[in-house]
Amino acid sequence: MNPRDLLAELIAIDSVNPDLVPGGNGERAVADFCAEWFEANNFEVHRLEQRAGRPSLVAIRKGTGGGRSLMLNGHIDTVGTAGYDGDPLKPEIKDGRMFGRGTFDMKGGVAAMMVAAAKATERPLRGDVIVACVADEEHGSFGTAEVLTAFTADAAIVTEPSHLEVTLAHKGFVWFDVEIEGRAAHGSRPELGVDAIVKAGHFLVALDRLGQDLADGPQHHLLGTGTVHASLINGGEEASTYPSSCKITLERRTVPGEPPQHVEDELTTILDHLTGTVPGFSAKLTRGLARDPFEADPQAAIVRALIANLGEPPVIRAEPFWTDCALLDRAGIPCVLFGVDGAGAHAATEYVDLASLDRLTEVLTGTITDFCG
């Protein structure tokens, strides 16, 4: 079993997330391929598909009993291929790297965990080995959420790319819509109109001030501080009309200790202050998607097992982006993130370092054996 060959086959299968790119192929074809591969390697295969055409796959090699179970988690969807430099579905090897959409993010990690699970279970282990190939991580992560309704484990490893460094934390995020209310009127009648876009400017200034306050505030030892930015703005009807509304969508990146309600209270305080001090200011705040930050216990058994199999002092890192680690952790499954080296996630050129793919497979194989054995 060679992870390089398996990765090449995975890359050749279009699995663009249709929630990101309308008309995207989705995960069905790649899930079918993985199911056949696992069945050929004597795994028990479960297909979960609450959303038609968007399956996740759970493959299990049951242990003999009395051991700890381990879940390996990786997403099989990719971002879009438009604008990719070359053929995104034709894996090419050059200078020790494999190029193609998803090589780095994250079919490299998926190939490594599949091969490692098969190798580690060639001899019976006491604990169950569970491999979750999940849908939709690139958008809403309903794949891992669906898996967690039916499966659990004593620990988990998420094989997102980490440059072979041990990732023990990552940020969360919360999205909000702020709708500033105005009053429509003809542009010649300022006494009748309230300019929602101008009023929105007061909020944007306050939002910039919040960002500065966060940057100057207390820091998490791995992640630094939370951040905030305005993502989208929309308002107005035509040049000769006072705009009746202006909607701003913003994102607040969070660190441990900043739950969604804390962020909502933070923004409510700003809006209440503007309502009380800016004549004619009125706004509505609506919370959107929220995802928790993640922080692993460095002394957790799975963390110690992974580090022991590195055979050298680990580089500990944290990520500014969100991953499915947070969902696993919230479900009570201690986890750690560890994956390949490479570059180009979501970019016009993407590659995985093939030596790191081999090394990841080796480390995962040893960790599975030690943790479940």
The 8 nearest C-alpha neighbors of each residue, nearest first, counted from 0:
[[1, 114, 2, 118, 5, 4, 117, 3],
 [0, 2, 3, 4, 5, 114, 357, 6],
 [3, 1, 5, 110, 4, 111, 6, 114],
 [4, 2, 6, 5, 1, 7, 353, 356],
 [5, 3, 7, 6, 2, 1, 8, 0],
 [4, 6, 2, 8, 7, 3, 110, 9],
 [5, 7, 9, 3, 110, 8, 4, 2],
 [8, 6, 4, 10, 5, 9, 90, 3],
 [7, 9, 5, 11, 6, 10, 4, 12],
 [10, 8, 6, 11, 7, 12, 5, 106],
 [9, 11, 7, 12, 8, 88, 6, 90],
 [10, 12, 88, 8, 9, 89, 7, 13],
 [13, 11, 10, 9, 29, 14, 88, 28],
 [12, 14, 15, 24, 11, 88, 10, 29],
 [15, 13, 25, 26, 76, 24, 77, 12],
 [14, 16, 77, 23, 25, 24, 78, 79],
 [15, 17, 25, 18, 19, 76, 23, 77],
 [18, 16, 23, 20, 21, 19, 22, 25],
 [17, 19, 16, 20, 21, 138, 23, 135],
 [20, 18, 17, 16, 21, 138, 78, 79],
 [19, 21, 17, 23, 18, 22, 79, 16],
 [22, 20, 17, 23, 18, 19, 16, 24],
 [21, 23, 17, 20, 24, 25, 18, 16],
 [24, 22, 17, 15, 20, 21, 16, 25],
 [23, 25, 14, 15, 13, 22, 17, 26],
 [26, 24, 14, 16, 15, 23, 17, 27],
 [25, 27, 14, 53, 29, 28, 30, 76],
 [28, 26, 30, 52, 29, 25, 54, 53],
 [29, 27, 31, 30, 26, 32, 12, 14],
 [28, 30, 32, 31, 26, 27, 12, 33],
 [29, 31, 33, 27, 32, 28, 26, 34],
 [32, 30, 28, 34, 29, 33, 27, 35],
 [31, 33, 29, 35, 30, 34, 36, 28],
 [34, 32, 36, 30, 35, 31, 37, 29],
 [33, 35, 31, 37, 36, 32, 30, 38],
 [36, 34, 38, 32, 33, 37, 39, 31],
 [35, 37, 33, 39, 34, 38, 32, 40],
 [36, 38, 40, 34, 42, 39, 35, 33],
 [37, 39, 41, 35, 40, 42, 36, 34],
 [40, 38, 36, 37, 41, 35, 42, 34],
 [39, 41, 37, 38, 42, 36, 117, 35],
 [42, 40, 38, 39, 37, 43, 60, 117],
 [43, 41, 60, 37, 38, 59, 58, 40],
 [42, 44, 59, 58, 60, 41, 38, 45],
 [43, 45, 58, 57, 42, 59, 34, 46],
 [46, 44, 57, 56, 58, 47, 43, 59],
 [47, 45, 56, 55, 57, 48, 54, 44],
 [48, 46, 55, 54, 56, 49, 45, 146],
 [47, 49, 54, 50, 51, 53, 55, 46],
 [48, 50, 51, 47, 54, 145, 53, 52],
 [51, 49, 48, 53, 52, 54, 47, 141],
 [52, 50, 53, 48, 49, 54, 27, 47],
 [51, 53, 27, 54, 50, 25, 26, 48],
 [52, 54, 50, 26, 51, 48, 27, 25],
 [55, 53, 48, 47, 27, 52, 26, 134],
 [54, 56, 133, 134, 47, 132, 142, 46],
 [55, 57, 46, 132, 131, 45, 47, 133],
 [58, 56, 131, 45, 130, 44, 132, 46],
 [57, 59, 44, 130, 43, 129, 42, 45],
 [60, 58, 129, 43, 42, 128, 61, 130],
 [59, 61, 42, 128, 127, 43, 62, 129],
 [62, 60, 127, 59, 128, 63, 126, 124],
 [63, 61, 126, 125, 127, 124, 64, 123],
 [62, 64, 125, 124, 126, 123, 61, 65],
 [65, 63, 125, 62, 66, 126, 127, 124],
 [64, 66, 125, 126, 67, 63, 62, 371],
 [67, 65, 126, 125, 371, 64, 372, 68],
 [66, 68, 126, 371, 153, 370, 69, 127],
 [69, 67, 127, 126, 153, 152, 128, 371],
 [68, 70, 154, 128, 155, 152, 153, 129],
 [71, 69, 155, 129, 130, 152, 128, 72],
 [70, 72, 130, 156, 155, 157, 131, 129],
 [73, 71, 157, 131, 130, 132, 156, 70],
 [74, 72, 132, 109, 158, 157, 133, 131],
 [75, 73, 133, 132, 76, 134, 136, 105],
 [74, 76, 133, 134, 132, 106, 26, 77],
 [77, 75, 14, 16, 15, 134, 74, 135],
 [78, 76, 15, 16, 14, 101, 79, 75],
 [77, 79, 15, 16, 345, 137, 80, 19],
 [80, 78, 15, 81, 20, 77, 16, 19],
 [79, 81, 83, 82, 87, 78, 100, 15],
 [82, 80, 83, 79, 347, 87, 84, 78],
 [81, 83, 347, 80, 84, 79, 346, 85],
 [82, 84, 347, 80, 81, 85, 87, 348],
 [85, 83, 347, 348, 82, 86, 87, 81],
 [86, 84, 83, 87, 348, 99, 89, 347],
 [85, 87, 89, 88, 84, 83, 99, 90],
 [88, 86, 99, 100, 89, 85, 83, 80],
 [89, 87, 11, 86, 10, 99, 90, 100],
 [88, 90, 86, 87, 11, 91, 99, 10],
 [91, 89, 99, 98, 7, 88, 97, 10],
 [90, 92, 98, 97, 89, 93, 99, 96],
 [93, 91, 97, 96, 98, 95, 90, 94],
 [92, 94, 96, 95, 97, 91, 98, 350],
 [95, 93, 96, 92, 97, 352, 353, 91],
 [96, 94, 93, 353, 352, 92, 97, 354],
 [97, 95, 352, 93, 353, 92, 94, 351],
 [96, 98, 92, 350, 351, 91, 90, 93],
 [99, 97, 350, 91, 90, 349, 92, 102],
 [100, 98, 87, 90, 102, 349, 88, 101],
 [101, 99, 87, 102, 349, 88, 10, 80],
 [100, 102, 104, 105, 106, 103, 77, 99],
 [101, 103, 107, 106, 351, 350, 99, 100],
 [104, 102, 105, 351, 101, 350, 107, 341],
 [105, 103, 101, 344, 102, 106, 160, 159],
 [104, 106, 103, 107, 101, 108, 102, 159],
 [105, 107, 109, 108, 101, 102, 110, 104],
 [108, 106, 102, 110, 105, 109, 103, 6],
 [107, 109, 158, 111, 106, 105, 110, 338],
 [108, 110, 106, 112, 73, 107, 111, 113],
 [111, 109, 113, 107, 6, 2, 108, 112],
 [112, 110, 360, 108, 114, 109, 113, 2],
 [111, 113, 115, 109, 114, 110, 116, 108],
 [114, 112, 110, 116, 111, 115, 109, 117],
 [113, 115, 117, 111, 116, 112, 2, 118],
 [114, 116, 364, 112, 118, 360, 117, 113],
 [117, 115, 119, 113, 114, 118, 112, 120],
 [116, 118, 114, 120, 115, 119, 113, 121],
 [119, 117, 115, 121, 120, 116, 114, 364],
 [120, 118, 364, 116, 117, 368, 121, 115],
 [119, 121, 122, 117, 118, 123, 116, 124],
 [122, 120, 118, 119, 117, 123, 124, 116],
 [121, 123, 120, 124, 119, 118, 368, 372],
 [124, 122, 120, 62, 121, 125, 63, 372],
 [125, 123, 372, 62, 126, 371, 63, 120],
 [124, 126, 66, 62, 63, 64, 372, 65],
 [125, 127, 66, 62, 371, 67, 68, 124],
 [128, 126, 61, 68, 62, 60, 129, 69],
 [127, 129, 69, 60, 59, 68, 70, 61],
 [130, 128, 70, 59, 58, 69, 71, 127],
 [129, 131, 71, 58, 57, 70, 72, 59],
 [130, 132, 57, 72, 56, 133, 71, 73],
 [133, 131, 56, 73, 74, 55, 75, 72],
 [132, 134, 55, 74, 142, 143, 131, 75],
 [135, 133, 142, 55, 76, 74, 75, 136],
 [134, 136, 140, 137, 138, 142, 76, 139],
 [137, 135, 140, 138, 74, 134, 139, 142],
 [136, 138, 135, 139, 77, 78, 76, 140],
 [137, 139, 136, 135, 140, 19, 18, 16],
 [138, 140, 141, 135, 136, 137, 142, 288],
 [141, 139, 136, 135, 142, 143, 138, 144],
 [140, 142, 144, 139, 143, 145, 135, 134],
 [143, 141, 134, 133, 145, 140, 144, 135],
 [142, 144, 146, 145, 141, 133, 140, 147],
 [143, 145, 141, 147, 142, 146, 140, 148],
 [144, 146, 142, 143, 148, 147, 141, 149],
 [147, 145, 143, 148, 144, 149, 150, 142],
 [148, 146, 150, 144, 149, 145, 143, 151],
 [147, 149, 145, 146, 150, 144, 151, 143],
 [148, 150, 147, 146, 151, 145, 47, 144],
 [151, 149, 147, 146, 148, 152, 57, 129],
 [150, 152, 147, 149, 153, 332, 70, 330],
 [153, 151, 68, 154, 69, 70, 332, 155],
 [152, 154, 68, 69, 332, 67, 333, 151],
 [155, 153, 333, 69, 332, 152, 334, 70],
 [156, 154, 70, 334, 69, 71, 333, 332],
 [155, 157, 71, 335, 334, 336, 158, 72],
 [158, 156, 72, 336, 159, 73, 71, 335],
 [157, 159, 338, 108, 337, 73, 336, 156],
 [158, 160, 338, 157, 105, 108, 161, 337],
 [161, 159, 338, 339, 162, 158, 340, 103],
 [160, 162, 338, 163, 164, 337, 339, 159],
 [340, 163, 161, 339, 164, 160, 338, 341],
 [164, 162, 161, 338, 339, 340, 337, 165],
 [165, 163, 314, 162, 161, 315, 166, 337],
 [166, 164, 315, 337, 316, 314, 336, 167],
 [165, 167, 316, 336, 317, 168, 315, 337],
 [166, 168, 295, 294, 317, 335, 165, 316],
 [169, 167, 294, 317, 293, 166, 295, 318],
 [168, 170, 318, 293, 317, 319, 292, 321],
 [171, 169, 292, 254, 319, 253, 321, 320],
 [292, 170, 172, 291, 253, 290, 321, 252],
 [171, 173, 252, 290, 253, 251, 289, 291],
 [172, 174, 289, 251, 250, 288, 290, 259],
 [173, 175, 250, 287, 288, 249, 286, 289],
 [176, 174, 286, 287, 249, 285, 248, 177],
 [175, 177, 248, 285, 247, 284, 178, 249],
 [178, 176, 284, 247, 246, 283, 179, 248],
 [179, 177, 246, 283, 282, 245, 180, 176],
 [180, 178, 282, 245, 244, 195, 281, 199],
 [179, 181, 244, 281, 195, 282, 243, 178],
 [180, 182, 243, 195, 193, 244, 194, 242],
 [183, 181, 243, 193, 192, 184, 242, 194],
 [184, 182, 243, 241, 242, 192, 240, 181],
 [185, 183, 192, 241, 240, 191, 186, 188],
 [184, 186, 240, 187, 188, 239, 241, 183],
 [187, 185, 239, 240, 188, 241, 184, 189],
 [186, 188, 185, 189, 239, 184, 240, 190],
 [189, 187, 190, 185, 186, 191, 184, 192],
 [190, 188, 192, 191, 187, 186, 184, 193],
 [189, 191, 188, 192, 193, 184, 187, 186],
 [192, 190, 189, 188, 184, 193, 182, 183],
 [193, 191, 184, 182, 189, 183, 241, 190],
 [192, 194, 182, 181, 195, 241, 183, 191],
 [193, 195, 241, 242, 181, 197, 196, 192],
 [196, 194, 181, 198, 244, 245, 180, 197],
 [195, 197, 199, 198, 194, 245, 234, 200],
 [196, 198, 200, 199, 194, 195, 201, 193],
 [199, 197, 195, 200, 196, 201, 280, 194],
 [200, 198, 196, 202, 197, 201, 195, 179],
 [199, 201, 203, 197, 198, 202, 204, 196],
 [202, 200, 204, 199, 203, 198, 205, 197],
 [201, 203, 205, 199, 200, 204, 206, 198],
 [204, 202, 206, 200, 205, 201, 207, 199],
 [203, 205, 207, 201, 206, 202, 200, 208],
 [206, 204, 208, 202, 203, 207, 209, 201],
 [207, 205, 203, 209, 208, 204, 202, 210],
 [206, 208, 210, 204, 209, 205, 203, 211],
 [207, 209, 205, 211, 206, 210, 212, 204],
 [210, 208, 206, 212, 207, 211, 213, 205],
 [211, 209, 207, 213, 208, 212, 227, 226],
 [210, 212, 214, 208, 209, 213, 215, 207],
 [213, 211, 209, 215, 210, 214, 216, 208],
 [214, 212, 216, 210, 211, 215, 209, 225],
 [215, 213, 211, 212, 216, 224, 210, 226],
 [214, 216, 212, 213, 211, 217, 224, 218],
 [217, 215, 213, 214, 212, 218, 224, 211],
 [216, 218, 224, 219, 215, 213, 223, 214],
 [219, 217, 223, 224, 220, 216, 222, 221],
 [218, 220, 223, 222, 221, 224, 217, 254],
 [219, 221, 222, 218, 223, 224, 217, 317],
 [222, 220, 219, 317, 223, 316, 168, 218],
 [223, 221, 219, 317, 220, 224, 254, 169],
 [222, 224, 218, 219, 221, 220, 225, 254],
 [225, 223, 218, 214, 219, 213, 222, 226],
 [224, 226, 253, 252, 254, 213, 223, 227],
 [227, 225, 252, 251, 210, 213, 224, 253],
 [226, 228, 251, 210, 250, 252, 225, 229],
 [227, 229, 250, 249, 230, 251, 226, 210],
 [228, 230, 249, 248, 231, 250, 247, 227],
 [231, 229, 249, 248, 228, 250, 232, 247],
 [230, 232, 248, 247, 229, 233, 249, 246],
 [233, 231, 247, 246, 248, 234, 230, 245],
 [232, 234, 246, 245, 247, 231, 235, 244],
 [235, 233, 245, 244, 246, 242, 196, 232],
 [234, 236, 242, 237, 244, 243, 245, 233],
 [235, 237, 242, 240, 234, 238, 241, 243],
 [238, 236, 239, 240, 235, 242, 241, 234],
 [237, 239, 240, 236, 186, 235, 241, 242],
 [240, 238, 186, 237, 185, 241, 187, 236],
 [241, 239, 186, 185, 237, 184, 238, 242],
 [240, 242, 183, 184, 194, 192, 186, 185],
 [243, 241, 235, 194, 183, 195, 244, 240],
 [242, 244, 181, 182, 183, 195, 180, 241],
 [243, 245, 180, 195, 181, 242, 179, 234],
 [244, 246, 234, 179, 195, 196, 233, 178],
 [247, 245, 178, 233, 177, 232, 179, 234],
 [246, 248, 232, 177, 231, 176, 249, 178],
 [249, 247, 176, 231, 230, 175, 229, 177],
 [250, 248, 229, 230, 175, 228, 174, 247],
 [249, 251, 174, 228, 227, 173, 252, 229],
 [250, 252, 227, 173, 172, 226, 253, 174],
 [253, 251, 172, 226, 225, 171, 227, 170],
 [252, 254, 225, 171, 172, 170, 257, 251],
 [253, 255, 170, 292, 225, 257, 256, 171],
 [256, 254, 257, 292, 253, 293, 294, 170],
 [255, 257, 258, 254, 253, 292, 261, 219],
 [256, 258, 255, 253, 254, 261, 259, 262],
 [259, 257, 261, 260, 256, 262, 291, 255],
 [260, 258, 262, 261, 263, 173, 257, 289],
 [259, 261, 263, 262, 258, 264, 257, 265],
 [260, 262, 264, 258, 259, 263, 257, 265],
 [261, 263, 265, 259, 260, 264, 266, 258],
 [264, 262, 260, 266, 265, 261, 267, 259],
 [263, 265, 267, 261, 262, 266, 260, 268],
 [266, 264, 262, 263, 268, 267, 261, 269],
 [265, 267, 269, 263, 268, 264, 270, 262],
 [268, 266, 264, 270, 269, 265, 271, 263],
 [267, 269, 271, 266, 265, 270, 264, 272],
 [270, 268, 266, 272, 267, 271, 273, 265],
 [269, 271, 273, 267, 272, 268, 274, 266],
 [272, 270, 274, 268, 273, 269, 267, 275],
 [271, 273, 275, 269, 270, 274, 268, 276],
 [274, 272, 270, 276, 275, 277, 271, 269],
 [275, 273, 271, 280, 272, 276, 281, 277],
 [276, 274, 272, 273, 277, 271, 278, 280],
 [275, 277, 273, 274, 272, 278, 280, 271],
 [276, 278, 273, 280, 274, 275, 279, 198],
 [279, 277, 280, 276, 274, 275, 273, 281],
 [278, 280, 277, 281, 193, 274, 181, 198],
 [279, 281, 274, 277, 278, 198, 273, 282],
 [282, 280, 180, 274, 179, 279, 283, 181],
 [283, 281, 179, 178, 180, 177, 284, 280],
 [282, 284, 178, 177, 179, 285, 281, 180],
 [283, 285, 177, 176, 178, 282, 286, 175],
 [286, 284, 176, 175, 177, 287, 283, 178],
 [285, 287, 175, 174, 176, 284, 288, 263],
 [288, 286, 174, 175, 289, 285, 173, 176],
 [289, 287, 174, 173, 290, 286, 175, 172],
 [288, 290, 173, 172, 174, 287, 259, 291],
 [291, 289, 171, 172, 173, 292, 288, 325],
 [292, 290, 171, 325, 293, 172, 289, 258],
 [171, 291, 293, 170, 255, 254, 169, 325],
 [294, 292, 325, 168, 169, 170, 291, 324],
 [293, 295, 168, 167, 169, 296, 292, 255],
 [296, 294, 167, 297, 168, 335, 334, 293],
 [295, 297, 299, 298, 294, 167, 302, 333],
 [298, 296, 299, 295, 302, 167, 303, 300],
 [299, 297, 296, 303, 300, 302, 301, 295],
 [300, 298, 296, 302, 301, 297, 303, 333],
 [299, 301, 303, 302, 304, 298, 370, 154],
 [302, 300, 304, 303, 299, 305, 154, 334],
 [303, 301, 305, 299, 304, 300, 297, 306],
 [302, 304, 300, 306, 301, 305, 307, 299],
 [305, 303, 301, 307, 302, 306, 366, 300],
 [306, 304, 302, 308, 366, 307, 303, 301],
 [305, 307, 309, 303, 308, 304, 302, 313],
 [308, 306, 304, 305, 309, 310, 303, 311],
 [309, 307, 310, 305, 306, 362, 365, 366],
 [310, 308, 306, 311, 307, 362, 305, 313],
 [309, 311, 308, 307, 312, 306, 313, 362],
 [310, 312, 309, 313, 306, 307, 308, 314],
 [311, 313, 314, 310, 309, 306, 307, 315],
 [314, 312, 315, 311, 306, 164, 165, 309],
 [313, 315, 164, 165, 316, 312, 163, 166],
 [316, 314, 165, 166, 164, 313, 167, 317],
 [315, 317, 166, 165, 314, 164, 167, 318],
 [316, 318, 168, 166, 169, 221, 167, 222],
 [317, 319, 169, 320, 168, 170, 316, 222],
 [318, 320, 170, 169, 321, 317, 222, 171],
 [321, 319, 318, 170, 169, 322, 171, 252],
 [320, 322, 171, 170, 169, 319, 323, 292],
 [323, 321, 324, 325, 320, 169, 136, 159],
 [322, 324, 325, 326, 327, 143, 140, 136],
 [325, 323, 327, 322, 326, 328, 157, 334],
 [324, 326, 293, 328, 323, 327, 329, 291],
 [327, 325, 329, 323, 328, 324, 330, 144],
 [328, 326, 330, 324, 332, 329, 325, 323],
 [327, 329, 332, 325, 331, 330, 326, 333],
 [328, 330, 326, 331, 327, 325, 332, 291],
 [331, 329, 327, 328, 332, 326, 147, 151],
 [332, 330, 328, 329, 333, 327, 153, 151],
 [331, 333, 328, 154, 327, 330, 153, 334],
 [334, 332, 154, 328, 155, 331, 295, 299],
 [335, 333, 155, 156, 154, 332, 328, 324],
 [334, 336, 156, 167, 302, 157, 166, 295],
 [337, 335, 157, 166, 156, 158, 165, 159],
 [338, 336, 158, 165, 161, 163, 166, 159],
 [339, 337, 160, 158, 161, 159, 163, 108],
 [340, 338, 160, 162, 355, 163, 356, 161],
 [162, 339, 341, 352, 355, 163, 351, 160],
 [342, 340, 351, 352, 350, 103, 339, 162],
 [343, 341, 350, 349, 344, 103, 351, 340],
 [342, 344, 349, 346, 348, 345, 350, 103],
 [343, 345, 346, 104, 342, 349, 103, 101],
 [346, 344, 343, 78, 347, 349, 79, 104],
 [347, 345, 343, 344, 348, 349, 83, 82],
 [346, 348, 83, 84, 82, 349, 345, 343],
 [349, 347, 346, 343, 84, 83, 350, 98],
 [350, 348, 343, 98, 99, 342, 100, 344],
 [349, 351, 98, 97, 102, 103, 341, 342],
 [350, 352, 341, 103, 102, 97, 96, 353],
 [351, 353, 96, 341, 355, 340, 354, 95],
 [352, 354, 356, 355, 96, 95, 351, 357],
 [353, 355, 357, 356, 352, 358, 95, 96],
 [354, 356, 358, 353, 357, 339, 352, 340],
 [357, 355, 353, 359, 354, 358, 339, 360],
 [356, 358, 354, 360, 355, 359, 361, 353],
 [357, 359, 355, 361, 360, 356, 362, 354],
 [360, 358, 356, 362, 361, 357, 355, 363],
 [359, 361, 111, 357, 363, 115, 358, 362],
 [360, 362, 358, 364, 359, 363, 357, 365],
 [363, 361, 359, 365, 364, 360, 308, 366],
 [364, 362, 366, 360, 365, 361, 115, 359],
 [365, 363, 115, 361, 119, 367, 362, 366],
 [364, 366, 368, 362, 363, 367, 308, 369],
 [365, 367, 363, 369, 305, 368, 364, 304],
 [368, 366, 370, 364, 365, 369, 371, 363],
 [369, 367, 365, 372, 366, 371, 119, 370],
 [368, 370, 366, 372, 367, 371, 365, 304],
 [371, 369, 367, 368, 372, 366, 304, 67],
 [372, 370, 126, 67, 66, 368, 367, 369],
 [371, 124, 368, 125, 369, 370, 126, 66]]
